[in-house]
């Protein structure tokens, strides 16, 4: 259990470090993740609308 907590702290520290040292790249990465989520949501909506009709 302790290893999981340490790994979480290390991951959070890395994200914060990345945000402060490379903010443009971090913003691009977040936009890519959000675009992927939106694309997935659109695909699910298309799937369910085809199932219902």
mmCIF file as gemmi writes it, N, C-alpha and C atoms, coordinates in Angstrom:
data_model
loop_
_atom_site.group_PDB
_atom_site.id
_atom_site.type_symbol
_atom_site.label_atom_id
_atom_site.label_alt_id
_atom_site.label_comp_id
_atom_site.label_asym_id
_atom_site.label_entity_id
_atom_site.label_seq_id
_atom_site.pdbx_PDB_ins_code
_atom_site.Cartn_x
_atom_site.Cartn_y
_atom_site.Cartn_z
_atom_site.occupancy
_atom_site.B_iso_or_equiv
_atom_site.pdbx_formal_charge
_atom_site.auth_seq_id
_atom_site.auth_asym_id
_atom_site.pdbx_PDB_model_num
ATOM 1 N N . UNK Axp A 1 ? 0.828 -1.202 0 1 0 ? 1 A 1
ATOM 2 C CA . UNK Axp A 1 ? 0 0 0 1 0 ? 1 A 1
ATOM 3 C C . UNK Axp A 1 ? 0.868 1.26 0 1 0 ? 1 A 1
ATOM 4 N N . UNK Axp A 2 ? 1.971 1.205 0.702 1 0 ? 2 A 1
ATOM 5 C CA . UNK Axp A 2 ? 2.865 2.357 0.794 1 0 ? 2 A 1
ATOM 6 C C . UNK Axp A 2 ? 3.495 2.677 -0.568 1 0 ? 2 A 1
ATOM 7 N N . UNK Axp A 3 ? 3.813 1.638 -1.339 1 0 ? 3 A 1
ATOM 8 C CA . UNK Axp A 3 ? 4.417 1.844 -2.65 1 0 ? 3 A 1
ATOM 9 C C . UNK Axp A 3 ? 3.448 2.591 -3.562 1 0 ? 3 A 1
ATOM 10 N N . UNK Axp A 4 ? 2.182 2.252 -3.49 1 0 ? 4 A 1
ATOM 11 C CA . UNK Axp A 4 ? 1.168 2.911 -4.318 1 0 ? 4 A 1
ATOM 12 C C . UNK Axp A 4 ? 1.083 4.402 -3.976 1 0 ? 4 A 1
ATOM 13 N N . UNK Axp A 5 ? 1.152 4.727 -2.697 1 0 ? 5 A 1
ATOM 14 C CA . UNK Axp A 5 ? 1.087 6.128 -2.269 1 0 ? 5 A 1
ATOM 15 C C . UNK Axp A 5 ? 2.305 6.9 -2.772 1 0 ? 5 A 1
ATOM 16 N N . UNK Axp A 6 ? 3.488 6.306 -2.666 1 0 ? 6 A 1
ATOM 17 C CA . UNK Axp A 6 ? 4.711 6.957 -3.14 1 0 ? 6 A 1
ATOM 18 C C . UNK Axp A 6 ? 4.659 7.144 -4.651 1 0 ? 6 A 1
ATOM 19 N N . UNK Axp A 7 ? 4.196 6.122 -5.366 1 0 ? 7 A 1
ATOM 20 C CA . UNK Axp A 7 ? 4.094 6.219 -6.822 1 0 ? 7 A 1
ATOM 21 C C . UNK Axp A 7 ? 3.123 7.328 -7.232 1 0 ? 7 A 1
ATOM 22 N N . UNK Axp A 8 ? 2.042 7.481 -6.486 1 0 ? 8 A 1
ATOM 23 C CA . UNK Axp A 8 ? 1.084 8.548 -6.774 1 0 ? 8 A 1
ATOM 24 C C . UNK Axp A 8 ? 1.722 9.919 -6.574 1 0 ? 8 A 1
ATOM 25 N N . UNK Axp A 9 ? 2.458 10.082 -5.485 1 0 ? 9 A 1
ATOM 26 C CA . UNK Axp A 9 ? 3.144 11.363 -5.223 1 0 ? 9 A 1
ATOM 27 C C . UNK Axp A 9 ? 4.182 11.663 -6.3 1 0 ? 9 A 1
ATOM 28 N N . UNK Axp A 10 ? 4.904 10.648 -6.726 1 0 ? 10 A 1
ATOM 29 C CA . UNK Axp A 10 ? 5.903 10.842 -7.778 1 0 ? 10 A 1
ATOM 30 C C . UNK Axp A 10 ? 5.223 11.247 -9.086 1 0 ? 10 A 1
ATOM 31 N N . UNK Axp A 11 ? 4.111 10.621 -9.415 1 0 ? 11 A 1
ATOM 32 C CA . UNK Axp A 11 ? 3.394 10.953 -10.646 1 0 ? 11 A 1
ATOM 33 C C . UNK Axp A 11 ? 2.857 12.384 -10.597 1 0 ? 11 A 1
ATOM 34 N N . UNK Axp A 12 ? 2.295 12.778 -9.465 1 0 ? 12 A 1
ATOM 35 C CA . UNK Axp A 12 ? 1.779 14.147 -9.322 1 0 ? 12 A 1
ATOM 36 C C . UNK Axp A 12 ? 2.923 15.152 -9.42 1 0 ? 12 A 1
ATOM 37 N N . UNK Axp A 13 ? 4.05 14.851 -8.778 1 0 ? 13 A 1
ATOM 38 C CA . UNK Axp A 13 ? 5.207 15.744 -8.843 1 0 ? 13 A 1
ATOM 39 C C . UNK Axp A 13 ? 5.706 15.877 -10.278 1 0 ? 13 A 1
ATOM 40 N N . UNK Axp A 14 ? 5.707 14.777 -11.026 1 0 ? 14 A 1
ATOM 41 C CA . UNK Axp A 14 ? 6.14 14.835 -12.422 1 0 ? 14 A 1
ATOM 42 C C . UNK Axp A 14 ? 5.2 15.707 -13.248 1 0 ? 14 A 1
ATOM 43 N N . UNK Axp A 15 ? 3.906 15.564 -13.038 1 0 ? 15 A 1
ATOM 44 C CA . UNK Axp A 15 ? 2.935 16.367 -13.791 1 0 ? 15 A 1
ATOM 45 C C . UNK Axp A 15 ? 3.117 17.852 -13.481 1 0 ? 15 A 1
ATOM 46 N N . UNK Axp A 16 ? 3.277 18.18 -12.21 1 0 ? 16 A 1
ATOM 47 C CA . UNK Axp A 16 ? 3.477 19.587 -11.829 1 0 ? 16 A 1
ATOM 48 C C . UNK Axp A 16 ? 4.77 20.115 -12.435 1 0 ? 16 A 1
ATOM 49 N N . UNK Axp A 17 ? 5.841 19.336 -12.374 1 0 ? 17 A 1
ATOM 50 C CA . UNK Axp A 17 ? 7.116 19.738 -12.969 1 0 ? 17 A 1
ATOM 51 C C . UNK Axp A 17 ? 6.95 19.971 -14.466 1 0 ? 17 A 1
ATOM 52 N N . UNK Axp A 18 ? 6.256 19.071 -15.142 1 0 ? 18 A 1
ATOM 53 C CA . UNK Axp A 18 ? 6.031 19.191 -16.59 1 0 ? 18 A 1
ATOM 54 C C . UNK Axp A 18 ? 5.226 20.445 -16.907 1 0 ? 18 A 1
ATOM 55 N N . UNK Axp A 19 ? 4.209 20.731 -16.094 1 0 ? 19 A 1
ATOM 56 C CA . UNK Axp A 19 ? 3.393 21.922 -16.329 1 0 ? 19 A 1
ATOM 57 C C . UNK Axp A 19 ? 4.203 23.201 -16.214 1 0 ? 19 A 1
ATOM 58 N N . UNK Axp A 20 ? 5.111 23.25 -15.252 1 0 ? 20 A 1
ATOM 59 C CA . UNK Axp A 20 ? 5.891 24.463 -15.041 1 0 ? 20 A 1
ATOM 60 C C . UNK Axp A 20 ? 7.066 24.594 -15.996 1 0 ? 20 A 1
ATOM 61 N N . UNK Axp A 21 ? 7.646 23.477 -16.446 1 0 ? 21 A 1
ATOM 62 C CA . UNK Axp A 21 ? 8.809 23.571 -17.317 1 0 ? 21 A 1
ATOM 63 C C . UNK Axp A 21 ? 8.446 23.606 -18.796 1 0 ? 21 A 1
ATOM 64 N N . UNK Axp A 22 ? 7.338 22.993 -19.165 1 0 ? 22 A 1
ATOM 65 C CA . UNK Axp A 22 ? 6.911 22.954 -20.57 1 0 ? 22 A 1
ATOM 66 C C . UNK Axp A 22 ? 5.399 23.163 -20.671 1 0 ? 22 A 1
ATOM 67 N N . UNK Axp A 23 ? 4.945 24.374 -20.396 1 0 ? 23 A 1
ATOM 68 C CA . UNK Axp A 23 ? 3.492 24.606 -20.386 1 0 ? 23 A 1
ATOM 69 C C . UNK Axp A 23 ? 2.833 24.446 -21.755 1 0 ? 23 A 1
ATOM 70 N N . UNK Axp A 24 ? 3.515 24.806 -22.824 1 0 ? 24 A 1
ATOM 71 C CA . UNK Axp A 24 ? 2.908 24.685 -24.155 1 0 ? 24 A 1
ATOM 72 C C . UNK Axp A 24 ? 2.703 23.206 -24.512 1 0 ? 24 A 1
ATOM 73 N N . UNK Axp A 25 ? 3.714 22.388 -24.23 1 0 ? 25 A 1
ATOM 74 C CA . UNK Axp A 25 ? 3.581 20.963 -24.526 1 0 ? 25 A 1
ATOM 75 C C . UNK Axp A 25 ? 2.53 20.315 -23.635 1 0 ? 25 A 1
ATOM 76 N N . UNK Axp A 26 ? 2.446 20.763 -22.388 1 0 ? 26 A 1
ATOM 77 C CA . UNK Axp A 26 ? 1.434 20.226 -21.476 1 0 ? 26 A 1
ATOM 78 C C . UNK Axp A 26 ? 0.032 20.572 -21.977 1 0 ? 26 A 1
ATOM 79 N N . UNK Axp A 27 ? -0.144 21.793 -22.458 1 0 ? 27 A 1
ATOM 80 C CA . UNK Axp A 27 ? -1.445 22.201 -22.988 1 0 ? 27 A 1
ATOM 81 C C . UNK Axp A 27 ? -1.801 21.383 -24.228 1 0 ? 27 A 1
ATOM 82 N N . UNK Axp A 28 ? -0.823 21.125 -25.069 1 0 ? 28 A 1
ATOM 83 C CA . UNK Axp A 28 ? -1.058 20.309 -26.259 1 0 ? 28 A 1
ATOM 84 C C . UNK Axp A 28 ? -1.464 18.892 -25.86 1 0 ? 28 A 1
ATOM 85 N N . UNK Axp A 29 ? -0.803 18.346 -24.85 1 0 ? 29 A 1
ATOM 86 C CA . UNK Axp A 29 ? -1.144 16.999 -24.389 1 0 ? 29 A 1
ATOM 87 C C . UNK Axp A 29 ? -2.559 16.952 -23.835 1 0 ? 29 A 1
ATOM 88 N N . UNK Axp A 30 ? -2.941 17.957 -23.052 1 0 ? 30 A 1
ATOM 89 C CA . UNK Axp A 30 ? -4.295 17.994 -22.489 1 0 ? 30 A 1
ATOM 90 C C . UNK Axp A 30 ? -5.321 18.134 -23.604 1 0 ? 30 A 1
ATOM 91 N N . UNK Axp A 31 ? -5.04 18.981 -24.58 1 0 ? 31 A 1
ATOM 92 C CA . UNK Axp A 31 ? -5.963 19.129 -25.712 1 0 ? 31 A 1
ATOM 93 C C . UNK Axp A 31 ? -6.11 17.818 -26.47 1 0 ? 31 A 1
ATOM 94 N N . UNK Axp A 32 ? -5.018 17.078 -26.63 1 0 ? 32 A 1
ATOM 95 C CA . UNK Axp A 32 ? -5.082 15.79 -27.308 1 0 ? 32 A 1
ATOM 96 C C . UNK Axp A 32 ? -5.948 14.8 -26.549 1 0 ? 32 A 1
ATOM 97 N N . UNK Axp A 33 ? -5.804 14.769 -25.23 1 0 ? 33 A 1
ATOM 98 C CA . UNK Axp A 33 ? -6.622 13.867 -24.41 1 0 ? 33 A 1
ATOM 99 C C . UNK Axp A 33 ? -8.09 14.26 -24.501 1 0 ? 33 A 1
ATOM 100 N N . UNK Axp A 34 ? -8.367 15.553 -24.399 1 0 ? 34 A 1
ATOM 101 C CA . UNK Axp A 34 ? -9.763 16.008 -24.474 1 0 ? 34 A 1
ATOM 102 C C . UNK Axp A 34 ? -10.367 15.731 -25.848 1 0 ? 34 A 1
ATOM 103 N N . UNK Axp A 35 ? -9.582 15.917 -26.896 1 0 ? 35 A 1
ATOM 104 C CA . UNK Axp A 35 ? -10.073 15.599 -28.244 1 0 ? 35 A 1
ATOM 105 C C . UNK Axp A 35 ? -10.393 14.115 -28.369 1 0 ? 35 A 1
ATOM 106 N N . UNK Axp A 36 ? -9.552 13.28 -27.78 1 0 ? 36 A 1
ATOM 107 C CA . UNK Axp A 36 ? -9.804 11.844 -27.809 1 0 ? 36 A 1
ATOM 108 C C . UNK Axp A 36 ? -11.068 11.47 -27.063 1 0 ? 36 A 1
ATOM 109 N N . UNK Axp A 37 ? -11.286 12.099 -25.917 1 0 ? 37 A 1
ATOM 110 C CA . UNK Axp A 37 ? -12.499 11.837 -25.14 1 0 ? 37 A 1
ATOM 111 C C . UNK Axp A 37 ? -13.73 12.288 -25.917 1 0 ? 37 A 1
ATOM 112 N N . UNK Axp A 38 ? -13.659 13.463 -26.516 1 0 ? 38 A 1
ATOM 113 C CA . UNK Axp A 38 ? -14.798 13.959 -27.285 1 0 ? 38 A 1
ATOM 114 C C . UNK Axp A 38 ? -15.077 13.066 -28.503 1 0 ? 38 A 1
ATOM 115 N N . UNK Axp A 39 ? -14.028 12.611 -29.166 1 0 ? 39 A 1
ATOM 116 C CA . UNK Axp A 39 ? -14.201 11.72 -30.311 1 0 ? 39 A 1
ATOM 117 C C . UNK Axp A 39 ? -14.853 10.414 -29.863 1 0 ? 39 A 1
ATOM 118 N N . UNK Axp A 40 ? -14.407 9.883 -28.739 1 0 ? 40 A 1
ATOM 119 C CA . UNK Axp A 40 ? -15.013 8.658 -28.22 1 0 ? 40 A 1
ATOM 120 C C . UNK Axp A 40 ? -16.473 8.852 -27.865 1 0 ? 40 A 1
ATOM 121 N N . UNK Axp A 41 ? -16.791 9.988 -27.261 1 0 ? 41 A 1
ATOM 122 C CA . UNK Axp A 41 ? -18.179 10.276 -26.901 1 0 ? 41 A 1
ATOM 123 C C . UNK Axp A 41 ? -19.042 10.399 -28.164 1 0 ? 41 A 1
ATOM 124 N N . UNK Axp A 42 ? -18.505 11.032 -29.191 1 0 ? 42 A 1
ATOM 125 C CA . UNK Axp A 42 ? -19.243 11.146 -30.458 1 0 ? 42 A 1
ATOM 126 C C . UNK Axp A 42 ? -19.488 9.768 -31.076 1 0 ? 42 A 1
ATOM 127 N N . UNK Axp A 43 ? -18.482 8.916 -31.015 1 0 ? 43 A 1
ATOM 128 C CA . UNK Axp A 43 ? -18.633 7.574 -31.57 1 0 ? 43 A 1
ATOM 129 C C . UNK Axp A 43 ? -19.677 6.769 -30.789 1 0 ? 43 A 1
ATOM 130 N N . UNK Axp A 44 ? -19.666 6.903 -29.462 1 0 ? 44 A 1
ATOM 131 C CA . UNK Axp A 44 ? -20.689 6.219 -28.657 1 0 ? 44 A 1
ATOM 132 C C . UNK Axp A 44 ? -22.086 6.744 -28.972 1 0 ? 44 A 1
ATOM 133 N N . UNK Axp A 45 ? -22.203 8.064 -29.131 1 0 ? 45 A 1
ATOM 134 C CA . UNK Axp A 45 ? -23.513 8.636 -29.466 1 0 ? 45 A 1
ATOM 135 C C . UNK Axp A 45 ? -23.996 8.111 -30.81 1 0 ? 45 A 1
ATOM 136 N N . UNK Axp A 46 ? -23.102 8.023 -31.779 1 0 ? 46 A 1
ATOM 137 C CA . UNK Axp A 46 ? -23.464 7.487 -33.093 1 0 ? 46 A 1
ATOM 138 C C . UNK Axp A 46 ? -23.892 6.032 -32.979 1 0 ? 46 A 1
ATOM 139 N N . UNK Axp A 47 ? -23.154 5.256 -32.209 1 0 ? 47 A 1
ATOM 140 C CA . UNK Axp A 47 ? -23.493 3.845 -32.014 1 0 ? 47 A 1
ATOM 141 C C . UNK Axp A 47 ? -24.882 3.689 -31.403 1 0 ? 47 A 1
ATOM 142 N N . UNK Axp A 48 ? -25.15 4.42 -30.32 1 0 ? 48 A 1
ATOM 143 C CA . UNK Axp A 48 ? -26.439 4.273 -29.66 1 0 ? 48 A 1
ATOM 144 C C . UNK Axp A 48 ? -27.582 4.812 -30.504 1 0 ? 48 A 1
ATOM 145 N N . UNK Axp A 49 ? -27.343 5.865 -31.281 1 0 ? 49 A 1
ATOM 146 C CA . UNK Axp A 49 ? -28.423 6.35 -32.136 1 0 ? 49 A 1
ATOM 147 C C . UNK Axp A 49 ? -28.722 5.338 -33.247 1 0 ? 49 A 1
ATOM 148 N N . UNK Axp A 50 ? -27.719 4.609 -33.72 1 0 ? 50 A 1
ATOM 149 C CA . UNK Axp A 50 ? -27.944 3.574 -34.723 1 0 ? 50 A 1
ATOM 150 C C . UNK Axp A 50 ? -28.638 2.364 -34.116 1 0 ? 50 A 1
ATOM 151 N N . UNK Axp A 51 ? -28.371 2.037 -32.87 1 0 ? 51 A 1
ATOM 152 C CA . UNK Axp A 51 ? -29.003 0.907 -32.201 1 0 ? 51 A 1
ATOM 153 C C . UNK Axp A 51 ? -30.488 1.197 -31.964 1 0 ? 51 A 1
ATOM 154 N N . UNK Axp A 52 ? -30.797 2.414 -31.575 1 0 ? 52 A 1
ATOM 155 C CA . UNK Axp A 52 ? -32.176 2.785 -31.246 1 0 ? 52 A 1
ATOM 156 C C . UNK Axp A 52 ? -33.041 2.849 -32.5 1 0 ? 52 A 1
ATOM 157 N N . UNK Axp A 53 ? -32.487 3.283 -33.621 1 0 ? 53 A 1
ATOM 158 C CA . UNK Axp A 53 ? -33.293 3.43 -34.833 1 0 ? 53 A 1
ATOM 159 C C . UNK Axp A 53 ? -33.427 2.144 -35.584 1 0 ? 53 A 1
